[in-house]
Amino acid sequence: MEKKSIKEIVSTVLKALTLAMGVAVVVLSCLDMLEANTAVTLLGIGLACAGISMLEK
């Protein structure tokens, strides 16, 4: 098994978190279990993770 550097792992985690936040907002919104304020917060977290991931390169 190939060893990955910490930087690669962090980048992967940030990308996965970005995707997870987007999916969570869509699913919770479809189930009518999400308020607008919470949705904006979750999407903001996802966007911040995406930005950090892009800045690393």
C-alpha positions in Angstrom: 0.0 0.0 0.0 1.3 3.4 -1.0 1.8 5.9 1.8 0.1 9.3 1.2 1.4 12.5 2.6 -0.6 14.5 5.1 -1.2 17.2 2.5 -2.9 14.7 0.1 -5.1 13.3 2.9 -6.2 16.8 4.1 -7.0 17.7 0.5 -9.1 14.6 0.0 -10.9 15.2 3.3 -11.7 18.8 2.4 -13.1 17.7 -1.0 -15.2 14.9 0.6 -16.6 17.4 3.2 -17.5 19.8 0.4 -19.5 17.1 -1.4 -21.1 15.9 1.9 -22.3 19.3 2.8 -23.9 19.8 -0.6 -25.6 16.4 -0.6 -26.8 16.9 3.0 -28.4 20.2 2.1 -30.2 18.7 -1.0 -31.4 15.6 0.9 -32.6 17.5 4.0 -34.3 20.1 1.8 -36.2 17.5 -0.1 -37.4 16.0 3.2 -38.5 19.4 4.4 -36.2 19.1 7.5 -34.0 22.1 6.9 -34.4 25.8 7.6 -32.9 28.3 5.3 -30.5 29.6 7.9 -29.1 26.2 8.5 -28.8 25.5 4.8 -26.8 28.6 4.2 -24.5 27.7 7.1 -23.9 24.1 5.7 -23.3 25.4 2.2 -20.9 28.1 3.7 -18.9 25.4 5.4 -18.8 23.4 2.2 -17.7 26.4 0.2 -15.0 27.2 2.7 -13.6 23.7 2.4 -13.6 23.9 -1.4 -11.8 27.2 -1.2 -9.1 25.8 1.1 -8.7 22.8 -1.0 -8.2 25.0 -4.1 -5.7 27.3 -2.3 -3.5 24.4 -1.4 -2.5 23.9 -5.0 
